[in-house]
Amino acid sequence: MLKDIDLPEENFWARWTSAMNVAVDKRRGDIERDVQLRIRQARHGLDDRLKGLPLPYKLRVPEQSGFSVFFQDANPDIDQVVVTVTGTHGCPACERQAIVKAEPDPASPKTAFTAVNMSCPWCQLQLNSAEEIQAAGTNLASLVELAGLAAYDELPDSDNGTQES
């Protein structure tokens, strides 16, 4: 319809152009399409909430990125273990510190964990399965493995900075 009235889609959709292109891209799977749309919605939602607020520059731009990994043990009597990993990336929508929940991986050895949930307190992005986290382009397998080793004191002679709650 936009072509019929000679209106470029960028002029009509503005900042939502990339989200619209993802939504109609038949080459992507349903999960990937849904996750990419939620990432863009979260990014725009955060931009809208911060717009016009008299905030210092350091609050508008992510100061620290990475993940706080919560390890959910199968045994409810065991406290959760938290490991914070600061890195070059974080939330796929806003690049700030995101929270990852890791659970024991039933297909792996006893000490192996897998990321099953990711949430961002800044932009409110919520990914609810390992498949959604992967569709977001965030590979957390090695990060969760390293954090698991640190959380359970299996790293050789290092200060792992774990916190138990």
C-alpha positions as CSV (number, residue, x, y, z in Angstrom):
1,M,0.0,0.0,0.0
2,L,2.9,2.4,0.8
3,K,4.3,1.7,-2.7
4,D,1.0,2.7,-4.2
5,I,1.1,6.1,-2.7
6,D,4.9,6.5,-3.3
7,L,5.7,6.8,0.4
8,P,9.0,5.3,1.5
9,E,8.5,2.8,4.3
10,E,11.1,4.7,6.4
11,N,9.0,7.8,6.3
12,F,5.9,5.9,7.4
13,W,7.4,3.5,10.0
14,A,10.3,5.8,11.3
15,R,12.2,4.0,14.0
16,W,10.0,1.0,13.8
17,T,11.1,0.2,10.2
18,S,13.6,-2.5,11.3
19,A,11.0,-4.1,13.6
20,M,8.5,-4.2,10.7
21,N,11.1,-5.8,8.4
22,V,11.7,-8.5,11.0
23,A,8.0,-9.1,11.4
24,V,7.5,-9.8,7.8
25,D,10.7,-11.7,7.1
26,K,9.6,-15.2,6.2
27,R,13.2,-16.6,6.4
28,R,13.2,-16.2,10.2
29,G,11.6,-18.8,12.5
30,D,8.6,-17.8,14.7
31,I,10.7,-17.7,17.9
32,E,13.5,-15.6,16.3
33,R,11.0,-13.2,14.8
34,D,9.1,-12.8,18.1
35,V,12.3,-12.3,20.1
36,Q,13.8,-9.7,17.7
37,L,10.5,-7.7,17.8
38,R,10.6,-7.8,21.7
39,I,14.2,-6.6,21.6
40,R,13.2,-3.6,19.5
41,Q,10.1,-2.9,21.6
42,A,12.2,-3.0,24.8
43,R,14.8,-0.7,23.2
44,H,12.2,1.8,22.1
45,G,10.4,1.6,25.4
46,L,13.5,2.5,27.3
47,D,14.3,5.3,24.9
48,D,10.7,6.7,25.4
49,R,11.0,6.4,29.3
50,L,14.3,8.3,29.3
51,K,13.3,10.9,26.7
52,G,13.0,14.4,28.2
53,L,14.2,13.4,31.6
54,P,17.0,15.6,33.0
55,L,19.4,12.6,33.4
56,P,23.1,12.8,33.4
57,Y,24.8,11.3,30.3
58,K,26.1,8.3,32.2
59,L,22.6,7.1,33.0
60,R,21.5,7.3,29.3
61,V,24.5,5.3,28.1
62,P,25.2,1.9,29.7
63,E,28.1,2.3,32.2
64,Q,28.4,-1.4,32.9
65,S,27.3,-4.3,30.8
66,G,27.3,-8.0,31.5
67,F,25.2,-10.4,33.4
68,S,24.3,-11.4,36.9
69,V,23.9,-15.2,36.8
70,F,21.6,-16.8,39.4
71,F,22.1,-20.5,39.8
72,Q,18.9,-22.3,40.7
73,D,19.7,-25.6,42.3
74,A,17.3,-28.5,42.1
75,N,17.5,-28.8,45.9
76,P,15.2,-26.1,47.5
77,D,17.2,-26.3,50.8
78,I,20.3,-24.9,49.1
79,D,20.7,-21.2,48.8
80,Q,20.9,-19.6,45.4
81,V,24.3,-18.7,44.2
82,V,24.9,-15.4,42.3
83,V,27.9,-14.6,40.1
84,T,28.2,-11.2,38.3
85,V,30.1,-11.2,35.1
86,T,31.0,-7.8,33.6
87,G,31.9,-7.8,30.0
88,T,31.7,-6.2,26.6
89,H,28.0,-7.0,26.1
90,G,24.9,-7.4,28.2
91,C,21.2,-7.1,27.5
92,P,20.6,-7.6,23.7
93,A,18.2,-4.6,23.7
94,C,20.0,-2.0,25.8
95,E,23.4,-3.5,26.5
96,R,23.1,-2.9,30.2
97,Q,23.5,-5.4,33.1
98,A,20.9,-8.2,32.7
99,I,19.9,-11.0,35.0
100,V,20.2,-14.6,33.9
101,K,18.7,-17.6,35.6
102,A,20.6,-20.8,35.2
103,E,19.3,-24.3,36.1
104,P,20.9,-27.7,36.0
105,D,21.0,-29.1,32.5
106,P,19.3,-32.4,32.5
107,A,21.2,-33.5,29.4
108,S,24.7,-32.8,30.9
109,P,26.8,-33.9,33.8
110,K,25.7,-33.0,37.3
111,T,27.6,-29.7,37.5
112,A,26.5,-28.4,34.1
113,F,24.0,-25.5,34.0
114,T,22.0,-23.9,31.2
115,A,20.6,-20.4,30.9
116,V,16.8,-20.6,31.0
117,N,15.7,-17.0,31.6
118,M,17.1,-13.6,31.0
119,S,15.5,-10.3,32.1
120,C,16.7,-6.7,32.1
121,P,15.6,-4.3,34.8
122,W,16.4,-1.3,32.6
123,C,14.4,-2.0,29.4
124,Q,12.1,-4.8,30.7
125,L,13.2,-7.3,28.1
126,Q,12.2,-10.8,29.2
127,L,13.4,-14.0,27.5
128,N,11.8,-17.1,28.9
129,S,13.7,-20.0,27.5
130,A,17.1,-21.2,26.2
131,E,15.6,-21.0,22.7
132,E,14.6,-17.4,23.1
133,I,18.0,-16.5,24.5
134,Q,19.7,-18.1,21.5
135,A,17.3,-16.4,19.1
136,A,18.4,-13.0,20.6
137,G,21.9,-13.7,19.4
138,T,23.2,-14.1,22.9
139,N,25.3,-17.2,23.5
140,L,25.5,-17.6,27.2
141,A,26.7,-21.2,27.3
142,S,30.4,-20.5,28.0
143,L,29.5,-17.6,30.3
144,V,27.2,-19.8,32.4
145,E,29.8,-22.6,32.4
146,L,32.5,-20.2,33.7
147,A,30.2,-18.6,36.2
148,G,29.2,-22.1,37.4
149,L,32.8,-23.0,38.0
150,A,33.3,-19.8,39.9
151,A,30.1,-20.2,41.9
152,Y,31.0,-23.7,43.0
153,D,34.7,-22.9,43.8
154,E,36.0,-25.0,40.9
155,L,38.2,-22.4,39.4
156,P,41.9,-22.9,40.0
157,D,43.4,-20.4,42.5
158,S,41.3,-17.3,41.7
159,D,39.1,-14.8,43.5
160,N,35.8,-15.6,41.9
161,G,33.8,-12.8,43.5
162,T,30.7,-15.0,44.2
163,Q,27.9,-13.8,46.4
164,E,25.5,-16.1,48.1
165,S,22.0,-15.0,49.0
